[in-house]
Amino acid sequence: MLHAAYSAPVPVDSAGTVVRLAFRRCRTSALLTALMVSVHQVCEATTPVIVGLALDDAVAEGSVAGAWKWIALLGGVYAVLSLCGNGAGPVGYRAATRAEHDVRQAVVERVLDPRGMAQERPTGEALSLASSDASEVGNGVHALASGVSGLAALAVATVALFLTSVTLGVVALVSVLLVVFVAPLLARPLQQRSAVQQEAAADAAGVAVDMVEGVRVLSGLGAQRNAVGRYREMSQLSRRARVRAGAAESVFEGVTSVIGGFLLIAVAAAGALLVIDGDLTPGQLVAGVGLAQFLVGPVSRIAYAGAQVATVRASARRIATLLDTPYAVDDPAVLAPVEPIPATLEVRNLDGTHLRGLDLEVREGELIAVVVDDLAARSELLDVLARRRPAPSGAVVVGRLPADAIPLETLHRHVAVVPHNGSLFTEPLADVVGDEPSAVLAAAQAEDVAEQVRAHGSLHHGRNLSGGQRQRLSLARALATDPPVLVLDEPTSALDTVTEASVATGLRELRAGRRTTVLVTSSASMLAVADRVVLVQDGRAVAVGTHTELAADERYAAVVLA
């Protein structure tokens, strides 16, 4: 059976790529929204023209039949206007939410991709990108509809003004050109300030997430005031950045609105003079002033679209930076050999920042323990075993296959490396430990924790559980996955001695001889149940034996028995 690796994502190298990703599945709905809003605006533009024609044709002539003809035409225009205006809302919001969803999915998939990131990012930043930034990119649908409809309305109204009077048309055209040339100049500082504001918001969110996750630690240290002060400072920076961005947005919209107001005044004044000179009829004046008044709306729409585009570009650029982050490890395309892979694990001459030619062999069904005297070396070993980072030198062999030749999906099903600080989530107990959890709960001594979760649930990260309860439930979850090779990092560090000894016995009874288990620990209770213990010092294996045999070794005793 062949197993394919994770499919390569679409390369993302710019804000434009993110916007195209957002519009990939909602392109038709977005264009339909823009079309419907444009028709709505064109119908509004024709309204003053119809009224003006009715004044000159029916009212001036005193024709009742003619008046009803124009009223019927106006009613038909308003029916189309209402249909398109009301219909564009649901279609547009559906397209915007679809675009937002697709961008958010891309962000989440990149964050959770097992290949990892060469440059880790704070949790709060990822949260901000997946929420507010994705939402801003989704709002590009509304920006498109506003921009296209504004331009369409401007074009129709300007042409209508030219047909009514060349003078009025020239006045309107000058105003339109002002908007076209001034808007991009005003949008540049808005775009820069939007980017700064989004960065500040992400930093504030990161601090908030850190505080929520570490609330117990902060309480224990009595550091709540310092934490609140730090968050207040970051929040103020975010607020000031938002105020600056809002000021730029207000200036942008204000200037374009002023241009629209002067347009109305100029057309009204020019039209009045033309009527006095006899060059315009009263109906043409009404149409001209009505069109000029209407043009304020399209100018505002273009202003809104310009401001929104600046925000969309800033958010899309931030998302593109995340999606374009290099992977920490490569994923091979195909695993040729047939599964199942033997449940053996071997480390050969592993060199790294803190490892110095480490050799380690774990046989199938064996339960071994590894004692590492240096925390950095332990973290490096676990990262390499989990393929969170590539091995600088040497090799990790799983079932006679190099680990870097096995697709990550297959490798992670076969070898589970459970971190010391495993997170718990807000989910039913069955999702944590399976539908028949009795054996794993008994092995992890977690029956009482399971009862509490059944009764009261588990908050995010298990904040309503003690450290020992979280650790026992996390261990039960790891055991429930029942991987062929299970690597546990200090799985009982938060437990008392009696409970730790019971967990050690239960763990051995559940997995020894049936599955392969590696315990990276310095706990004497856990070491006592291992088939073999390997002492790693200065990045290399210096002693191998049982816990009893190694107890006489001064190096071992200094780490384990001190």
C-alpha positions in Angstrom: 0.0 0.0 0.0 1.4 3.3 -1.1 1.1 6.4 1.1 1.3 9.9 -0.3 2.8 12.7 1.6 1.0 16.0 2.4 0.1 17.8 -0.8 2.2 20.8 -1.6 0.2 24.1 -1.0 -0.2 26.8 -3.6 2.9 29.0 -3.4 2.0 32.2 -1.6 4.5 35.1 -2.1 2.4 38.3 -2.2 -0.7 40.0 -1.0 -2.2 39.5 -4.4 -1.8 35.7 -4.1 -3.8 35.7 -0.8 -6.5 37.8 -2.4 -6.7 35.4 -5.4 -6.9 32.5 -2.9 -9.8 34.3 -1.1 -11.7 34.8 -4.4 -11.0 31.4 -5.8 -14.3 29.8 -4.8 -16.4 32.9 -4.5 -15.4 34.6 -7.7 -18.8 34.1 -9.3 -20.7 35.3 -6.2 -18.4 38.3 -5.8 -18.9 39.4 -9.5 -22.6 38.8 -9.2 -22.7 41.1 -6.1 -20.7 43.8 -8.0 -23.1 43.5 -11.0 -26.3 43.7 -8.8 -25.0 46.7 -6.9 -23.9 48.3 -10.1 -27.4 47.9 -11.6 -28.8 49.3 -8.4 -26.6 52.4 -8.8 -27.3 52.8 -12.5 -31.1 52.7 -11.7 -30.6 55.4 -9.1 -28.6 57.5 -11.7 -31.4 57.3 -14.2 -34.1 58.4 -11.7 -33.3 62.2 -11.9 -33.1 61.9 -15.7 -36.6 60.3 -15.8 -38.0 63.0 -13.5 -36.5 65.7 -15.7 -37.8 64.2 -18.9 -41.2 63.9 -17.3 -41.2 67.6 -16.3 -40.4 68.7 -19.8 -42.6 66.2 -21.6 -45.7 65.5 -19.5 -45.9 68.3 -16.9 -45.0 71.2 -19.2 -47.5 69.9 -21.8 -50.2 69.2 -19.2 -50.6 65.6 -20.4 -52.1 63.2 -17.8 -51.5 60.1 -20.0 -47.9 61.2 -20.5 -47.4 61.6 -16.8 -48.7 58.1 -16.1 -46.2 56.8 -18.8 -43.3 58.3 -17.0 -44.6 57.2 -13.6 -44.9 53.6 -14.9 -41.3 53.8 -16.2 -40.1 55.2 -12.9 -42.0 52.4 -11.0 -40.3 49.8 -13.2 -36.9 51.3 -12.5 -37.5 51.3 -8.8 -38.6 47.6 -9.0 -35.3 46.6 -10.6 -33.4 48.9 -8.2 -35.1 47.3 -5.1 -34.6 43.8 -6.4 -30.9 44.3 -7.1 -30.2 46.3 -3.9 -31.9 43.8 -1.6 -30.6 40.8 -3.4 -27.0 41.9 -3.4 -26.8 41.8 0.4 -27.2 38.1 1.0 -25.1 37.2 -2.1 -22.3 39.5 -1.0 -22.2 38.4 2.6 -22.2 34.8 1.5 -19.3 35.5 -0.8 -17.4 37.5 1.9 -17.8 34.7 4.5 -16.7 32.1 2.0 -13.6 34.2 1.1 -12.9 34.7 4.8 -13.3 31.0 5.5 -10.9 29.9 2.8 -8.2 32.3 3.9 -8.7 31.2 7.6 -8.5 27.6 6.5 -5.2 28.3 4.7 -3.8 30.0 7.8 -4.9 27.2 10.1 -3.5 24.5 7.8 -0.2 26.3 7.6 0.0 26.7 11.4 -0.9 23.0 11.9 1.2 21.6 9.1 3.3 18.8 10.5 6.3 20.1 8.5 6.4 23.0 11.0 7.9 26.4 10.5 11.5 27.4 10.3 10.5 30.5 12.3 8.0 29.9 15.0 5.3 32.5 15.5 3.5 33.6 18.7 0.1 32.0 19.3 -1.5 35.5 19.5 -0.2 36.5 16.1 -1.6 33.3 14.5 -4.9 33.9 16.2 -5.0 37.5 14.9 -4.2 36.3 11.4 -6.8 33.6 11.4 -9.5 36.0 12.8 -9.3 39.7 12.1 -6.9 39.6 9.2 -8.9 36.8 7.4 -12.0 38.8 8.0 -10.5 41.9 6.5 -9.4 40.0 3.4 -13.0 38.6 3.1 -14.3 42.2 3.1 -12.5 42.6 -0.2 -15.8 41.3 -1.7 -17.6 44.4 -0.4 -14.7 46.6 -1.6 -15.0 45.2 -5.1 -18.8 45.7 -5.1 -18.4 49.3 -3.9 -15.6 50.2 -6.2 -17.2 48.7 -9.4 -20.6 50.0 -8.7 -19.2 53.5 -7.9 -17.3 53.6 -11.1 -20.3 52.3 -13.1 -22.6 55.0 -11.5 -20.0 57.7 -12.1 -19.7 56.7 -15.8 -23.5 56.6 -16.4 -24.2 59.8 -14.5 -21.3 61.7 -16.2 -22.5 60.6 -19.6 -26.0 61.6 -18.7 -24.8 65.0 -17.6 -22.9 65.4 -21.0 -26.1 64.6 -22.9 -28.0 67.1 -20.8 -25.3 69.8 -21.1 -21.7 69.7 -22.1 -20.9 72.3 -19.5 -22.4 70.3 -16.7 -20.6 67.2 -18.0 -17.2 69.0 -18.0 -17.8 70.1 -14.4 -18.6 66.5 -13.3 -15.7 65.1 -15.3 -13.2 67.4 -13.5 -14.6 66.3 -10.2 -14.3 62.6 -11.2 -10.7 63.1 -12.3 -9.9 64.7 -9.0 -11.2 61.6 -7.2 -9.3 59.3 -9.5 -6.0 61.0 -8.9 -6.3 62.1 -5.3 -7.7 58.8 -3.9 -4.5 56.7 -4.6 -2.3 59.4 -3.0 -4.4 59.5 0.2 -4.6 55.6 0.3 -0.8 55.2 0.7 -0.6 56.5 4.3 -3.8 54.7 5.1 -2.3 51.4 3.9 0.8 51.9 5.9 -1.1 52.8 9.1 -3.4 49.8 8.6 -0.4 47.5 8.5 1.0 49.0 11.7 -2.4 48.8 13.4 -2.8 45.1 12.5 0.7 44.3 13.8 0.0 46.1 17.0 -3.3 44.3 17.4 -1.6 41.0 16.9 1.0 41.8 19.5 -1.7 42.7 22.0 -3.5 39.5 21.2 -0.3 37.5 21.7 0.1 39.0 25.2 -3.5 38.3 26.1 -3.2 34.6 25.0 0.1 34.2 27.0 -1.6 35.6 30.1 -4.7 33.4 29.8 -2.6 30.3 29.3 -0.3 31.3 32.2 -2.9 32.6 34.7 -2.0 30.0 37.3 1.7 30.8 37.1 1.0 34.5 37.4 -1.2 33.9 40.4 1.4 31.7 42.0 4.1 34.4 41.5 1.8 37.2 42.5 2.7 38.9 39.2 -0.9 39.8 38.1 -0.2 43.5 38.4 2.9 43.3 36.2 1.0 41.2 33.7 -1.9 43.7 33.6 0.5 46.5 33.2 2.2 44.8 30.3 -1.1 44.1 28.6 -2.3 47.7 29.2 0.9 49.0 27.5 0.4 46.7 24.5 -3.3 47.5 24.3 -2.5 51.3 24.4 0.0 50.8 21.5 -2.7 49.0 19.6 -5.3 51.7 20.4 -3.0 54.5 19.3 -2.2 52.6 16.0 -5.9 52.2 15.4 -6.6 55.9 16.1 -3.8 56.8 13.6 -5.3 54.5 11.0 -8.8 55.8 11.7 -7.5 59.4 11.3 -6.0 58.5 7.9 -9.3 56.8 6.9 -11.3 59.8 8.0 -9.1 62.2 6.0 -9.4 59.9 3.0 -13.2 59.8 3.2 -13.5 63.5 4.2 -11.5 64.8 1.2 -13.5 62.7 -1.3 -16.8 63.8 0.3 -15.7 67.4 0.1 -14.9 66.9 -3.6 -18.4 65.4 -4.0 -20.0 68.4 -2.2 -18.1 70.9 -4.4 -19.3 68.9 -7.4 -22.9 69.3 -6.4 -22.4 73.1 -5.8 -20.6 73.6 -9.1 -23.2 71.7 -11.2 -26.1 73.5 -9.5 -24.6 76.9 -10.0 -23.7 76.2 -13.6 -27.1 74.8 -14.3 -28.9 77.8 -12.8 -26.9 80.1 -15.0 -27.7 78.1 -18.1 -31.4 78.1 -17.3 -31.3 81.9 -16.8 -29.6 82.2 -20.3 -32.2 79.9 -21.8 -29.7 77.1 -22.6 -31.4 74.6 -20.3 -35.0 73.7 -19.7 -36.3 73.4 -16.1 -36.5 69.6 -16.6 -32.8 69.5 -17.6 -31.9 71.6 -14.6 -33.7 69.2 -12.3 -31.9 66.2 -14.0 -28.5 67.9 -13.8 -28.8 68.9 -10.1 -30.3 65.4 -9.3 -27.4 63.7 -11.1 -24.8 66.0 -9.3 -26.4 65.2 -6.0 -26.4 61.5 -6.8 -22.7 61.6 -7.7 -21.8 62.3 -4.1 -22.8 58.7 -3.4 -20.6 57.0 -6.0 -17.7 59.2 -4.9 -18.2 58.0 -1.3 -18.4 54.4 -2.6 -15.1 54.8 -4.3 -13.6 56.4 -1.1 -14.9 53.4 0.9 -13.5 51.0 -1.6 -10.1 52.7 -1.6 -9.9 52.6 2.2 -11.0 49.0 2.3 -8.5 48.0 -0.4 -5.7 49.5 1.7 -6.8 47.5 4.7 -7.2 44.3 2.6 -3.7 44.7 1.2 -2.2 45.2 4.6 -3.9 42.1 6.1 -3.2 40.0 2.9 0.5 40.9 3.1 0.7 39.8 6.7 -1.1 36.5 5.9 1.2 36.0 2.9 4.3 36.4 5.2 3.0 33.6 7.4 2.0 31.3 4.5 5.3 31.8 2.8 7.3 30.9 5.9 9.8 28.1 5.0 9.1 24.6 6.5 11.2 23.3 9.3 11.5 19.8 7.7 10.8 18.3 4.2 8.2 15.7 3.5 9.1 12.9 1.1 6.6 12.3 -1.7 5.9 8.6 -1.4 6.6 5.7 1.0 7.4 2.7 -1.2 7.6 -0.1 1.3 4.4 -1.8 2.5 3.1 -1.2 6.0 3.0 -2.2 8.8 6.4 -0.8 9.7 8.2 -2.7 12.5 7.9 -1.0 15.8 11.6 -0.4 16.3 13.5 2.8 16.8 17.2 3.5 16.3 19.3 6.7 16.6 22.6 6.5 14.9 25.5 8.8 15.6 23.2 11.8 16.1 25.1 15.1 16.2 23.5 18.5 16.8 23.8 21.6 18.8 23.7 19.7 22.1 24.0 16.0 21.0 27.4 14.5 20.3 27.3 11.2 18.4 24.3 9.8 20.3 23.5 6.1 19.6 20.3 4.5 20.8 18.5 1.3 19.8 15.0 0.3 20.9 13.7 -3.2 20.1 10.1 -4.0 19.2 7.9 -4.4 22.3 10.6 -3.0 24.6 10.1 -0.4 27.2 13.2 1.6 27.7 14.0 4.8 29.6 16.4 7.6 28.6 18.0 9.8 31.2 19.4 13.0 29.8 21.4 15.3 32.1 20.9 18.4 30.0 17.5 20.0 29.3 18.6 21.4 25.9 20.0 18.0 24.8 16.7 16.4 25.8 14.6 18.9 23.8 16.8 18.5 20.8 16.5 14.7 20.9 12.7 14.9 21.2 12.4 17.4 18.4 14.5 15.2 16.1 12.5 12.0 17.0 9.2 13.9 16.3 10.8 15.4 13.1 10.0 18.9 14.3 13.5 19.7 13.1 15.9 17.8 10.8 18.8 15.9 12.3 22.0 18.0 11.5 24.1 14.9 11.3 23.4 11.2 11.9 20.1 9.4 11.3 16.9 8.3 13.0 15.7 4.9 11.7 12.2 3.7 12.2 11.5 0.0 11.4 14.7 -0.2 9.3 13.6 2.9 7.3 15.2 6.4 7.6 12.7 8.6 9.4 13.3 11.4 6.8 12.3 8.9 4.0 8.8 8.3 5.6 6.0 10.7 4.8 5.1 12.7 7.9 1.5 11.5 8.0 2.7 7.8 8.1 5.5 8.6 10.6 3.3 10.4 13.0 0.8 7.6 13.0 3.6 5.2 13.7 5.8 7.2 16.2 4.0 9.5 18.6 6.2 11.9 20.6 4.1 13.4 23.4 5.5 16.7 24.8 5.8 17.3 28.5 3.2 20.1 28.6 0.4 18.4 26.6 -2.6 20.7 26.0 -6.1 19.8 26.7 -9.0 21.2 24.8 -12.7 21.9 25.4 -14.1 18.6 24.0 -16.1 15.6 25.2 -14.2 12.9 27.2 -14.7 10.4 24.4 -12.8 12.7 22.0 -9.9 12.7 24.5 -9.6 9.0 25.4 -11.9 7.1 23.0 -15.1 5.3 23.5 -13.7 2.5 25.7 -11.2 4.3 27.9 -11.2 2.0 31.0 -7.8 0.4 30.3 -6.0 3.6 29.5 -7.6 5.5 32.3 -6.6 2.8 34.8 -3.0 2.7 33.5 -2.8 6.5 33.8 -4.6 6.6 37.2 -7.0 9.0 35.7 -10.4 7.6 36.5 -11.2 10.4 39.0 -10.2 13.0 36.4 -12.4 11.4 33.8 -15.4 11.6 36.2 -14.7 15.3 36.8 -14.5 16.0 33.1 -17.7 14.0 32.5 -19.5 16.1 35.2 -18.0 19.6 34.5 -16.2 19.4 31.2 -12.6 20.6 30.5 -11.8 24.2 29.8 -9.2 25.1 27.1 -5.8 23.8 28.2 -7.5 22.1 31.2 -7.5 25.3 33.2 -10.1 23.9 35.6 -7.8 20.9 36.4 -4.7 20.7 38.6 -1.3 20.1 37.1 -1.4 16.5 38.1 -4.9 15.9 36.7 -3.9 17.5 33.4 -0.8 15.3 33.2 -2.7 12.1 34.0 -5.5 12.9 31.5 -2.9 13.8 28.8 -1.1 10.5 29.4 -4.4 8.6 29.1 -5.0 10.4 25.8 -1.5 9.4 24.5 -2.1 5.8 25.5 -5.5 5.8 23.8 -4.0 6.5 20.5 -2.0 3.3 20.9 0.8 4.0 18.5 3.3 1.3 17.7 6.1 3.5 19.1 5.3 5.9 21.9 7.8 8.5 23.2 6.9 10.2 26.5 8.7 13.2 27.9 8.6 13.3 31.7 5.0 12.0 31.8 4.7 12.0 35.6 6.6 15.1 36.8 3.6 16.6 38.4 2.5 13.5 40.3 3.2 12.5 43.9 5.5 9.4 44.5 2.7 6.9 45.2 0.6 7.9 42.2 3.8 8.0 40.0 4.6 4.4 41.0 1.1 3.3 40.2 1.2 5.0 36.8 4.6 3.3 36.1 3.2 -0.1 36.8 0.0 0.5 34.8 2.0 1.8 31.8 4.2 -1.3 31.8 1.3 -3.7 32.0 -0.5 -1.9 29.2 2.3 -1.6 26.7 5.4 -3.7 27.5 5.8 -6.7 25.2 2.9 -5.5 23.0 4.0 -2.0 21.9 7.3 -0.1 22.0 7.7 2.7 24.5 10.5 5.2 25.2 10.4 7.2 28.5 12.6 10.3 28.5 12.6 10.8 32.3 14.6 11.1 35.4 11.9 9.6 37.7 13.1 6.7 39.7 9.6 5.1 39.8 9.4 5.2 36.0 13.0 4.1 35.5 12.4 1.1 37.8 9.9 -0.5 35.4 12.0 0.0 32.2 13.6 -3.0 30.5 16.7 -0.9 30.0 17.9 2.5 31.0 20.2 4.6 28.9 22.2 7.5 30.5 22.9 10.3 28.1 25.6 12.7 29.3 27.3 15.5 27.3 25.1 14.5 24.4 26.2 10.9 24.1 25.2 7.5 25.7 27.6 6.8 28.5 25.9 3.9 30.4 23.3 1.2 29.7 21.6 -1.2 32.1 18.6 -1.6 34.4 17.8 1.0 37.0 19.2 -1.3 39.8 22.4 -1.9 37.9 23.0 1.8 37.2 22.2 3.0 40.7 25.8 2.3 41.7 27.1 4.6 38.9 27.9 7.9 40.3 27.0 9.8 37.1 23.6 8.1 37.1 23.0 8.6 40.8 23.8 12.3 40.5 21.0 12.8 38.0 18.4 10.4 39.3 19.0 9.8 43.0 20.3 13.1 44.1 
